[in-house]
Amino acid sequence: MYIASARSGLSDMDGRKQGRVAGNVLALGAVSLVTDISSEMVTAVLPLYLVLGLGFSPLQFGVLDGLYSGVTAIVRVFGGTLADRWQRRKLVAGVGYGVSAAAKLGLIAAAGSATALGLVLAADRTGKGLRTAPRDALISLSSNPDTLGRAFGVHRAMDTVGAFLGPLAAFLLLWTVAGGYDTVFFVSFCFAVLGVVLLGLFVTDQRRPMPASSSAVSLRAAFGLLRDKDFRRICCWAVVLGLVTVGDAFVYLLLQKRLDIAPEYFAILPLGTAGVYLLLAVPMGRLADRFGRWRVFVAGHVSLLVAYVLLVGAADGVLLLVTSLAAHGIFYACTDGVLMAAAGPLLPAELKTSGMALLQTGQALAKLFSSVLFGAAWTLWGMGTAVTLALVALAAATLAVALFGRIAR
Amino acid sequence: MTKRILLALLTTLLLAGAAITYTVHAMGERPDRQQADASVLVDRSGAVRLDEPGRLVFRNTAPGPDHGKVASVSLADPTGPRRISGLSCDRFYVSAGAGLCLASAPGPLPSAVAVFVDKDLREVRRVELAGVPNRAKLSPDGTMASWTTFVTGDTYTQPGTFSTRTGIMDRAQDQLYSNIEGIPLFLGSERHHAEDINYWGVTFAQDNKHFYATVATGGRTHLVSGDYDTWDARALRENAECPSLSPDGKRLAFKKRVSTDGARPWREHVLDLATMTETPLAETRSVDDQAVWLDARTVAYSLPNERGGSDVWGAPADGSGAPRLLVPWGASPAST
C-alpha cells in the first residue's frame, strides 16, 4: 500500500505540504525491511552453520566475527565520501545492497574454505558499511527538515519489522529442511535481490549540484565537518555516550540471572526490546520533532539508565521483566533514528553522507570499545563490579550531557 | 508508476518462485524421504533393548524412513543386521540399561528436549531445552546426565553472538542445572570471571561426583576437572575438547585442535590423567565428536561419509593399529 505512494521528487514536495512521510522514505523503509529479513536470516544461523555444519572450532568463529566490525567502520566513511563526491547516493547504496546480496550466494559457494568464507563475510559487511550512510542521507534529503524525526522513526520501524521476521524465517526453514543451511542462504539471497529491485524502482536519488572542486568533497572535507561547533558536539557526545553503553547481551543476561528464566525462553527476550522499539519509533520521532531531537536523544539514555537501575535490583518479578524491556526499547526508539535526525540539518547537503558516515562510525567504534572494556572489567573484577562501573559511568555521562551537552540549533 | 509496480510484483513473484522451488527441492533431498538403501541390513525380528549386553546402540543415519531412529547391532558383528526402534534422536547415550535421547523440538526458535528412556526406550522423564542438540552423556551407572546445545540468534543487535549451553541433571536427587556457566572456575590458582564463558562436552566419573568438560573463554579452550559436590571446576590443560572418560577412569579420549585454519581441524587423542601425557590415535581424519569407550581398549566415534551421512568408526585407545569401520550409516555410538 505505502510503497504505491512512492513518487518522484517533484510530488515529494506535495507530500511535505500535506505533512505526509515522503514516498522516498517509505520506499527506503521497504528496502530496509526486506534487506533486514535477508541479513538477519544469515546472522541467526551463521554460527550454527560454521560450527555444526562445517565443523569449525567456535574459536575460529570468533576470529571471523571480529573481522566484521572493523571492515564496516572503515568502509562507511569511505563510501559516504564517494556518494557525496559523485552526488550518487542511490548508486552507492545500491552497490552496497548488491554486494551483500551476492555475498549470500557466496556463502553457498565458499563451502568449507575458511579463506573464502572470510572474504565472503567481509564482502557482506562491506556492503552493509557502504549502504548505511547514503541511505540515511537520502532519508534526510527527501524529508521536510521539520519532520525529520518522524521520517527516521518510520524508516527504523520498518527496518525493525525485518529484523523481527528474519530469524523466525531462518529457523522455520531450518526446521523444514533439517541441516538446510544452503536453503536459508538461498532464500536470504532472494530477499536481498528484492531489496535491490525495490531500491532501483522506487527510490529517487537526491542529487545536488556537483561540488565545484573535488577537494570540496574529500575525506579531509568530511573530517572538516567537525569544525562546525554543533556537529562536533553531537559527534563527541555520541561517542562519549557510546562508550558507556554496554552491549544488549548484558541486559538479557542480567534479566535471565535475576528472574531465572528458563533457557528456552531466553531467546525471546530481545523480541521484547524490538517490539517496544518498533511501536515507539514513530511516536518518539514525532516527539523529537516537537520538543527537540537532542533532548529526546538524551532522554533515551536516561531511559537506558532506568533499565540498568531496574536490572541491578530496583524491581523484581514480572514488573522487572516488563519495565526493563520497555525502558530498553524506549532507549532504542529515542536514540537510533533520532540521532541521525538531529545531525541531518547540521550538515551541508553536499556533505550529508560523509557527515552521517562519520557520526555512525564514531558511535559504532565507541560501542565496540565499550563492550571490550566491559568484558575486561568483568574478567578482572567480576560481574558485580563490572555492572556497577557501567551503571556509574552511564549515570555520569548522562548527567554531563544533560548539563553541558547543549546543541544550539 | 503502474509499470514500476507491475515490474516489482513480477520480480517478487519470480523470486518467491525461486525460493519455493529451492526449498521444496531441498525438502525432497531429506534423508528420511529417500528410498531405503537395500545394502543396509535390517533385523526386523528383534527390538532395541538397552539392558541386553553386548550391543552397540547408535543413531541410524541410513537414508530412508528410519533415518534418525535409535538402532542397535551386535558388538561382536557390528556390520551385521541392525535392529531399529521407533525413537528419533539427534544424540543418544546409554548407561546401565537406561538411555538419554537429545532431540530437536519444533518451534520458531531452535529448541530441544532431553528425554530419559527406560530399557525398552519408553519415556520416563523429559526436560525442555533451548538450542540445537549437540552432546549427551550419562555417568556409568546412569545417575548423572549431561548435555550440550548450541544457542544462536540470542540477540538481534549483536551480530553473531553464539554460545553453548550445558546442563547437568542429578537423577538421584532430581536436581537440574540447566546451565552450568555459573560454576566457579579456576584457571591456575586464580578464580576466573568472564562474560564469555562457555562449557561443553561433560563426562562423569564412576563416583557421580567428579566430571571433566571443556570450557572456552578469552579465545582459548581448557580441559577442566569439576566437582559436583563442592561445585567448582579447575583447568587442567589447554586445547582438549569433548572429553570422554575411560571405563577405568584413568584416561580421557578427547579431540585436539591441530590446525588453526580451515574446517574440521581436529585429531582424536587419549590423555593419561596420571602423567598428563597425550597419545594421538591412529585415526588421522578430523573427528568432531565426543567419542565413547566400547571397552578399555577401543574408542568409537562417528565420521561424515561421502554420501552425506555418517559412519561409526573405532580405533585402539593406545594409538596403535588402524581405524576400523564399525557401523556404516550410524552416529552417536554407545555400548550397553
Contacts between the chains, C-beta under 8 A, distances in Angstrom:
chain1	res1	chain2	res2	distance
A	3	B	5	7.9
A	3	B	8	7.5
A	4	B	1	7.8
A	4	B	5	6.2
A	7	B	1	7.3
A	40	B	156	7.1
A	43	B	153	7.6
A	43	B	159	5.0
A	43	B	160	6.2
A	44	B	152	6.3
A	44	B	153	3.9
A	45	B	152	6.9
A	45	B	153	7.6
A	46	B	152	7.8
A	46	B	160	6.1
A	47	B	150	7.4
A	47	B	152	4.6
A	47	B	160	5.9
A	47	B	161	7.9
A	47	B	162	3.6
A	48	B	110	7.7
A	48	B	132	6.0
A	48	B	150	6.0
A	48	B	152	5.3
A	51	B	150	6.5
A	51	B	162	7.6
A	52	B	132	6.4
A	52	B	134	7.2
A	52	B	150	6.2
A	54	B	263	4.4
A	54	B	264	7.7
A	55	B	263	5.0
A	55	B	264	4.2
A	55	B	265	7.9
A	55	B	266	7.7
A	55	B	286	6.7
A	55	B	288	4.6
A	56	B	263	5.5
A	56	B	265	7.7
A	57	B	221	7.9
A	57	B	257	5.5
A	57	B	265	6.0
A	58	B	162	6.9
A	58	B	164	7.5
A	58	B	198	7.2
A	58	B	216	6.1
A	59	B	216	6.8
A	59	B	219	6.0
A	59	B	220	7.4
A	59	B	221	6.7
A	59	B	257	7.6
A	60	B	260	7.7
A	60	B	261	7.8
A	60	B	265	7.6
A	61	B	160	7.6
A	61	B	162	6.4
A	62	B	219	6.2
A	65	B	159	7.5
A	65	B	160	4.6
A	65	B	162	7.9
A	68	B	159	6.5
A	68	B	160	7.2
A	112	B	262	7.2
A	112	B	263	4.0
A	112	B	264	7.4
A	113	B	262	7.1
A	113	B	263	7.7
A	114	B	261	5.3
A	114	B	262	4.8
A	114	B	263	6.7
A	115	B	261	7.6
A	163	B	156	5.2
A	164	B	156	7.7
A	167	B	109	7.5
A	167	B	153	4.7
A	167	B	156	7.3
A	168	B	108	5.2
A	168	B	109	7.9
A	170	B	153	7.7
A	171	B	107	7.8
A	171	B	108	6.0
A	171	B	109	5.7
A	171	B	110	5.9
A	171	B	153	7.1
A	172	B	108	6.6
A	173	B	23	6.7
A	174	B	110	7.4
A	175	B	104	7.7
A	175	B	106	6.3
A	175	B	107	7.6
A	176	B	23	6.9
A	176	B	27	6.3
A	177	B	23	6.4
A	177	B	26	4.5
A	177	B	27	5.5
A	177	B	30	6.8
A	178	B	30	6.4
A	178	B	104	7.8
A	180	B	23	7.8
A	180	B	26	4.9
A	180	B	27	8.0
A	182	B	26	7.3
A	183	B	22	6.1
A	183	B	23	5.4
A	183	B	26	4.5
A	186	B	18	7.8
A	186	B	19	6.8
A	186	B	22	4.8
A	187	B	19	4.6
A	187	B	22	7.1
A	187	B	23	6.7
A	190	B	15	4.3
A	190	B	16	7.4
A	190	B	18	5.7
A	190	B	19	4.3
A	191	B	15	7.7
A	193	B	11	7.7
A	193	B	15	5.9
A	194	B	11	6.7
A	194	B	12	6.2
A	194	B	15	5.4
A	197	B	7	7.9
A	197	B	8	6.6
A	197	B	11	4.7
A	198	B	8	6.5
A	201	B	4	4.6
A	201	B	7	6.1
A	201	B	8	5.4
A	202	B	4	6.7
A	202	B	8	7.3
A	247	B	155	7.9
A	247	B	157	8.0
A	247	B	158	5.5
A	248	B	155	5.2
A	248	B	156	7.9
A	248	B	157	5.0
A	248	B	158	5.8
A	249	B	154	6.8
A	249	B	155	5.3
A	249	B	158	5.5
A	249	B	161	5.8
A	249	B	195	7.8
A	250	B	195	7.2
A	252	B	154	7.0
A	252	B	155	6.7
A	253	B	195	7.3
A	262	B	128	7.2
A	262	B	178	7.1
A	263	B	129	6.4
A	263	B	130	4.1
A	263	B	131	7.6
A	263	B	151	7.6
A	263	B	165	5.8
A	263	B	178	5.3
A	263	B	179	6.1
A	264	B	109	8.0
A	264	B	111	5.2
A	264	B	128	5.3
A	264	B	129	6.4
A	264	B	130	4.3
A	265	B	130	7.8
A	266	B	130	6.0
A	266	B	151	7.7
A	266	B	154	6.9
A	267	B	109	4.7
A	267	B	130	6.2
A	267	B	151	7.1
A	267	B	153	6.1
A	267	B	154	5.7
A	268	B	109	7.3
A	270	B	154	7.0
A	270	B	155	5.0
A	270	B	156	4.7
A	270	B	157	7.5
A	271	B	156	7.8
A	273	B	156	7.7
A	274	B	156	5.6
A	374	B	195	7.5
A	375	B	194	7.1
A	375	B	195	5.5
A	375	B	196	6.6
A	378	B	193	5.9
A	378	B	194	5.9
A	378	B	195	4.7
A	379	B	192	7.3
A	379	B	193	5.7
A	379	B	194	4.6
A	379	B	195	7.9
A	379	B	218	7.1
A	380	B	193	7.7
A	381	B	193	7.4
A	382	B	193	4.4
A	383	B	193	6.4
A	383	B	195	7.4
A	386	B	195	7.9
